[in-house]
């Protein structure tokens, strides 16, 4: 493999970068869930005290059960909002920094296909079109299993796409006229 082809050899780095970005958003999701549960605490305590003024212990147990349900509901049912936040993150980091935190950490970056500059805002947006298209499905389907299968199929097809061309372009790269290269 010559030096030119080597700069496009980013398949495994892309996978690691995506996992890093997902890990960042799992942490963000937990923080938001925790804050959300703290904001609900006064409402739950008031509700519990009104319903059963005799037992402080029962109030505590009711709060803990209710608070767990709130966190679970946020984490499971608000994937739509977390995914939207993730898409905004991907668009903005590609536009401003030529890649996400994950991409920067593994030493790859997104540039225009002509390899002259970082992607424009429109091309950064186009790179996220798949996510934008599947985002409503997270909201429409109660069972996200169908959506997860669709995403996995897309990633598998992208893996075949990467192996089929010299610059290792994904479907997003083709649509956005971008390429991912090694930066170090």
C-alpha positions as CSV (number, residue, x, y, z in Angstrom):
1,X,0.0,0.0,0.0
2,X,1.6,3.3,-1.1
3,X,1.5,6.5,1.0
4,X,-1.5,8.0,-0.8
5,X,-3.7,4.9,-0.3
6,X,-2.5,4.7,3.3
7,X,-4.0,8.1,4.2
8,X,-7.4,6.7,3.4
9,X,-7.0,3.6,5.5
10,X,-9.3,4.8,8.2
11,X,-11.9,2.0,8.6
12,X,-10.9,0.8,12.1
13,X,-10.2,4.3,13.3
14,X,-13.7,5.4,12.2
15,X,-15.3,2.5,14.3
16,X,-13.2,3.5,17.3
17,X,-14.1,7.2,16.8
18,X,-17.8,6.4,16.7
19,X,-17.6,4.3,19.9
20,X,-15.8,7.2,21.6
21,X,-18.5,9.6,20.4
22,X,-21.3,7.2,21.6
23,X,-19.6,6.9,25.0
24,X,-19.5,10.7,25.3
25,X,-23.2,10.8,24.6
26,X,-24.0,8.0,27.0
27,X,-22.4,10.1,29.8
28,X,-24.3,13.2,28.6
29,X,-27.5,11.2,28.7
30,X,-26.9,10.0,32.3
31,X,-26.1,13.5,33.4
32,X,-29.3,14.9,31.8
33,X,-31.2,12.0,33.4
34,X,-29.8,12.8,36.8
35,X,-30.6,16.5,36.5
36,X,-34.1,15.7,35.3
37,X,-34.7,13.4,38.3
38,X,-33.4,16.1,40.7
39,X,-35.8,18.6,39.2
40,X,-38.7,16.2,39.7
41,X,-37.8,15.5,43.4
42,X,-39.9,18.4,44.9
43,X,-43.0,17.4,42.8
44,X,-42.7,13.7,43.8
45,X,-42.2,14.6,47.5
46,X,-45.3,16.9,47.5
47,X,-47.4,14.2,45.7
48,X,-46.3,11.6,48.2
49,X,-46.9,13.8,51.2
50,X,-50.4,14.7,50.1
51,X,-51.3,11.1,49.4
52,X,-49.8,9.5,52.6
53,X,-48.9,12.0,55.3
54,X,-48.3,9.3,57.9
55,X,-45.2,7.6,56.5
56,X,-42.0,9.4,55.7
57,X,-40.4,6.0,54.8
58,X,-43.1,5.3,52.3
59,X,-42.5,8.8,50.8
60,X,-38.9,8.0,50.4
61,X,-39.6,4.6,48.8
62,X,-42.2,6.2,46.5
63,X,-39.7,8.9,45.5
64,X,-37.0,6.3,44.8
65,X,-39.4,4.2,42.7
66,X,-40.8,7.2,40.8
67,X,-37.4,8.8,40.3
68,X,-36.1,5.5,38.8
69,X,-39.1,5.5,36.5
70,X,-38.3,9.0,35.4
71,X,-34.7,8.2,34.7
72,X,-35.7,5.1,32.8
73,X,-38.3,7.0,30.8
74,X,-35.9,9.7,29.9
75,X,-33.2,7.3,28.9
76,X,-35.4,5.0,26.9
77,X,-38.1,7.2,25.5
78,X,-36.1,10.3,24.8
79,X,-33.6,8.7,22.4
80,X,-35.1,11.1,19.9
81,X,-33.7,14.1,21.8
82,X,-30.3,12.6,22.5
83,X,-30.0,11.5,18.8
84,X,-31.0,15.1,17.7
85,X,-28.3,16.5,20.1
86,X,-25.8,13.9,18.7
87,X,-26.6,15.0,15.1
88,X,-26.1,18.7,16.0
89,X,-22.8,17.7,17.6
90,X,-21.7,15.8,14.5
91,X,-22.7,18.6,12.1
92,X,-21.0,21.3,14.2
93,X,-17.8,19.4,15.0
94,X,-17.4,18.4,11.3
95,X,-17.9,22.0,10.3
96,X,-15.7,23.7,12.9
97,X,-13.0,21.1,13.6
98,X,-13.1,18.7,10.6
99,X,-14.3,15.9,12.9
100,X,-15.8,14.9,16.2
101,X,-13.9,14.4,19.4
102,X,-13.7,10.7,18.6
103,X,-12.2,11.4,15.2
104,X,-9.7,13.9,16.7
105,X,-8.6,11.4,19.4
106,X,-7.9,8.6,16.8
107,X,-6.2,10.9,14.4
108,X,-8.6,11.2,11.4
109,X,-10.4,14.1,10.0
110,X,-13.2,15.0,7.5
111,X,-12.2,17.1,4.5
112,X,-13.8,18.1,1.1
113,X,-13.3,15.5,-1.6
114,X,-10.9,17.8,-3.4
115,X,-8.8,17.5,-0.2
116,X,-8.3,21.3,0.0
117,X,-10.3,22.3,3.1
118,X,-12.6,21.3,5.9
119,X,-16.2,20.6,5.0
120,X,-18.7,23.4,4.4
121,X,-21.7,23.7,6.7
122,X,-23.9,22.3,4.0
123,X,-21.6,19.3,3.4
124,X,-21.4,18.7,7.2
125,X,-25.2,18.7,7.2
126,X,-25.3,16.3,4.3
127,X,-22.9,13.9,6.1
128,X,-25.6,13.6,8.8
129,X,-28.5,13.0,6.4
130,X,-28.9,9.3,7.4
131,X,-29.3,10.3,11.1
132,X,-31.7,13.1,10.1
133,X,-33.8,10.6,8.1
134,X,-34.0,7.9,10.8
135,X,-34.5,10.4,13.7
136,X,-38.3,10.5,13.2
137,X,-38.5,6.7,13.4
138,X,-37.1,6.9,17.0
139,X,-40.1,9.0,17.8
140,X,-42.6,7.0,15.8
141,X,-41.7,3.5,17.0
142,X,-42.2,2.6,20.7
143,X,-39.9,-0.4,20.2
144,X,-36.6,0.9,19.0
145,X,-35.5,-2.6,18.0
146,X,-36.7,-2.0,14.5
147,X,-34.7,1.2,14.3
148,X,-31.6,-0.4,15.7
149,X,-31.8,-3.2,13.1
150,X,-32.1,-0.5,10.4
151,X,-29.1,1.3,11.7
152,X,-27.0,-1.9,11.8
153,X,-28.0,-2.8,8.3
154,X,-26.9,0.7,7.2
155,X,-23.5,0.4,8.9
156,X,-22.9,-3.1,7.4
157,X,-23.7,-1.6,3.9
158,X,-21.4,1.2,4.6
159,X,-18.6,-1.3,5.5
160,X,-19.1,-2.9,2.1
161,X,-19.1,0.5,0.5
162,X,-15.8,1.5,2.1
163,X,-14.1,-1.7,0.9
164,X,-15.3,-1.1,-2.7
165,X,-13.5,2.2,-3.5
166,X,-10.0,3.5,-3.3
167,X,-10.7,6.6,-1.1
168,X,-12.7,4.4,1.4
169,X,-15.8,6.6,0.9
170,X,-19.0,5.9,2.9
171,X,-22.5,6.7,1.6
172,X,-22.3,9.9,3.7
173,X,-19.0,10.8,2.1
174,X,-20.4,10.4,-1.4
175,X,-23.5,12.5,-0.6
176,X,-21.6,15.2,1.1
177,X,-18.6,15.1,-1.3
178,X,-16.2,14.6,1.6
179,X,-13.5,12.1,2.5
180,X,-12.0,10.9,5.8
181,X,-8.2,10.9,6.0
182,X,-5.5,10.3,8.6
183,X,-4.5,13.5,10.3
184,X,-1.4,12.1,12.1
